[in-house]
Amino acid sequence: MGVLYDYFVASSDELAAAAIDGGPVGLFRTVETKSLDPAVVMGQLEELLTGRSYDDVSEDPRWGDALVMKHDGEVLVLTVTDGLRDGLAAADDLAGTAVAWAKIEELQGFDPVVLADLLQQLQALAVEAVKNGERLYCWASL
């Protein structure tokens, strides 16, 4: 079994940290994924969506920063950049983005149609987050 990554929205880092025990499902609006880490994979997605270079994305203080961790790092709540949130919220060609995203090394073998569906779910989450002044987070479990 691989790493589980659940993306969710919360109004503050403190509230997001509460998801450490048991994950965000049932506590926050959530999109459940697998293999889509908030640093490398989502950093490359942000680059595709915004044109911001991956190097710039990786220097963002919210790029995969661990808010809280348990069990020697096997369960974490991580921050996600506001650039990714905003890029998802504003995206207008998710199918095209999914095709380009599927070409990155970490997503080799992923079906772009499946990725496009996931992007639609993430976009809905991001749109609501922007509307409500919330941020994106990721709960990861090994």
C-alpha positions in Angstrom: 0.0 0.0 0.0 1.3 3.5 -0.9 1.1 6.8 0.8 -2.3 8.3 1.2 -2.7 12.0 0.6 -5.9 13.8 1.5 -6.2 17.4 0.5 -8.5 19.6 2.5 -9.3 23.2 3.4 -9.2 24.9 6.7 -9.4 28.5 7.9 -6.1 28.3 9.9 -3.0 26.2 10.5 -4.1 25.5 14.0 -7.5 24.1 12.8 -5.7 22.1 10.1 -3.4 20.5 12.6 -6.4 19.0 14.3 -6.6 16.5 11.4 -3.5 14.7 12.5 -5.5 12.1 14.4 -7.6 10.1 11.9 -7.3 12.5 8.9 -9.5 15.3 7.6 -12.4 13.2 6.3 -15.5 14.2 8.3 -13.8 17.2 9.8 -13.1 19.3 6.6 -14.0 19.3 2.9 -11.6 16.8 1.5 -10.3 15.2 -1.7 -8.7 11.8 -1.1 -5.8 10.9 -3.4 -2.9 8.5 -3.6 0.6 9.1 -5.0 0.0 12.9 -5.4 2.5 14.4 -2.8 2.1 18.0 -1.9 5.7 18.9 -2.7 7.0 17.4 -6.0 3.9 16.4 -7.8 1.8 19.3 -6.7 4.7 21.7 -7.2 4.9 20.6 -10.8 1.1 21.1 -11.1 1.4 24.6 -9.7 4.1 25.3 -12.3 1.7 24.1 -15.1 -1.2 26.1 -13.8 0.6 29.4 -13.0 3.8 29.5 -15.0 5.7 30.0 -11.7 8.9 28.1 -12.0 9.3 24.9 -9.9 12.3 26.4 -8.2 10.2 29.4 -7.1 7.4 27.1 -6.0 9.8 25.0 -3.9 11.1 28.1 -2.1 7.6 29.0 -0.9 7.5 28.6 2.9 4.1 26.8 2.5 5.5 24.2 0.1 5.0 21.0 1.9 5.8 22.4 5.4 5.0 20.0 8.2 2.6 21.6 10.6 2.4 18.6 12.8 3.6 14.9 12.6 3.1 11.7 14.6 4.5 8.2 14.7 8.0 9.3 13.6 6.7 11.1 10.5 4.4 8.4 9.3 1.4 10.7 9.7 1.7 14.4 8.9 -0.4 17.5 8.2 1.4 19.6 5.6 0.8 23.1 4.2 0.0 23.6 0.5 1.0 26.8 -1.3 -1.6 29.6 -1.9 -0.3 29.6 -5.5 -1.5 26.1 -6.1 -4.9 26.9 -4.5 -5.2 30.1 -6.6 -4.0 28.4 -9.8 -6.5 25.5 -9.3 -9.3 28.0 -8.6 -8.6 30.0 -11.8 -7.8 27.1 -14.2 -9.9 26.8 -17.3 -8.4 23.9 -19.2 -8.2 21.0 -16.7 -8.2 18.3 -19.4 -5.2 19.9 -21.1 -3.5 20.4 -17.8 -4.1 16.8 -16.9 -2.5 15.6 -20.2 0.6 17.8 -19.5 0.7 16.7 -15.8 0.5 13.0 -16.8 3.8 13.5 -18.6 5.9 14.3 -15.5 8.1 11.5 -14.3 6.3 10.9 -11.0 3.0 10.4 -12.8 4.1 8.1 -15.7 1.4 5.5 -16.3 -1.4 7.7 -14.8 -4.5 8.1 -17.1 -5.0 11.8 -18.0 -8.8 11.2 -17.8 -8.4 10.1 -14.2 -6.1 13.0 -13.4 -8.6 15.5 -15.0 -11.4 14.1 -12.8 -9.1 14.6 -9.8 -8.3 18.1 -10.9 -12.0 18.9 -11.1 -12.4 17.8 -7.5 -9.4 19.8 -6.4 -10.6 22.8 -8.3 -13.9 22.7 -6.5 -12.1 22.6 -3.2 -9.8 25.5 -4.2 -12.7 27.6 -5.5 -14.5 27.3 -2.2 -11.3 27.9 -0.3 -10.6 31.2 -2.1 -14.3 32.2 -1.7 -14.1 31.6 2.1 -10.5 32.9 2.7 -9.3 29.4 3.5 -6.1 27.6 2.7 -5.2 24.1 1.3 -3.6 21.4 3.4 -2.5 17.8 2.9 -2.8 15.0 5.4 -0.3 12.3 4.6 -0.2 8.7 6.0 2.4 6.1 5.2 
